Amino acid sequence: MGGMLAAKRALHEYFHRALEIDPNTKPNVYLQLVRSARVLNANYVLELLLSAGIATFGLVLNSPAVVIGAMLISPLMGPILAAGLAFAASDLYLGLKSLLGIIGSLVTAVLFAAFLVWILPFQSPTNEILARTQPNLLDLGVALFSGLAGSLVICRGGGGGGVTALPGVAIAVALMPPLCTVGFGVGSGWNWPIISGAMLLFLTNLVAIGASAFVVFYLEGMDEPEVREAVAPATREEARRGPFAALIEKIHMQSAIGDIGKLRWRVVMLGITFLLLFIPLRNSLNQLAAETVTRGAAREAVRVLGASNILTQQLDILSDSVSLRLVVAEPVPPEKIREAERILIQRTRRPATVSVRKVAGDEELAALRDRLRQPMAAAAAAPEPRLEDFQKLAMERVGAPVKELWPASTSRLLGYEFGFNEQGPVVRLTYEAPRPLDNTSREVIERALRSRLGVQNCAFVFDWRRGPARWRVNRGEGAPSESGRAEGTGR
């Protein structure tokens, strides 16, 4: 046991010498992080709201410069680093305080951003918003290095270049923009793809920064008994006067403040958390890699087709296929299209199709205009039809079928009229017979005339006049007079 403690102390001393850290500053650094975890004060809340407001408007305006400004103001780094210190030193009070502070800050920032988005007259996702909805393992790496840098800056106490590094660390961490992206998803109508993607990015940053802080603070020796004894009076007074004093007293946690816990269990907890994040982040990275390969293959296929002839192109990347659609100004040989498809299939290892559509050139459009202009010119040159011509045409179309289909053996057709009303064409048939035609005969006549005229919505009016019982058809008395009824045509 003594050998392990000696090795641990030697590791701490080597860490101090390598990074030029003064061991005497460790209690001050500890107390500084304890104070940075205070979230229930006006300064912290004001900085949080200002940062959330700037980040929200920067995301909506699609302005990277405004978003960077929000990163510099954000105070979220303090509670997260304090949580890493609490994990390294097994300080239960500081851990509880930091955890509740992070949760309160998260809820406040999301709700405030959602309110700002809700009152806006538009809620259209921008590139800055969409860029924070698909995190991957690269974002985890950025968060790890950012957490290491921030922790080292805190350990130096502002020396060794720490002051100049603070703005860069704040920009690299990017804690507030993902939270405001979550608020955008809430305020724009609970857009779950945006909410889930941005929340995954924030959790990735949160866990990575906390784990990095844990490693740095543990290597610095923040859990040494000397440091615990130096800060114990201040932390106990903080716990006694702080907002969580009643909770700590209720669960009998006073004796646990500053005690050293089991290191292996803390490492196991971190390992499980990273594993839970690793699965979705790895899937997202694999998807990003596949899309990158596919876009590279599409650029190569476009070069094969001839980039100078391509007007527009659209690449559709699906889970099981790839489709490249192009609009060109000149014809593309079929062998080039097949070559482009072969490149896509070979590079992406998925079924791929290339469709090429040619647009008409100036000469083709001119020829098309000439062909369309000829019928229009012929129609314009044709004389305007006269009413007499329309009357003659209508009588020819109606008269012949009526004479042919009329049952002359049982009735005599006196005349026929053809006209129009709001419902369509109307044919009036005036006939003389001992009794009106029965429904079956009228239906047969209507159906036959509709078929011969080619007009299905034609209406018929049968005008019956009482006449003698029998007709002499062979004398021609059944033939109607065209001259007597022509004036009714076209009404």
Summary of the structure (lengths in Angstrom):
residues: 491
radius of gyration: 43.9
end to end distance: 116.8
largest distance: 141.2
contacts: 1516
relative contact order: 0.07
helix: 67%
strand: 10%
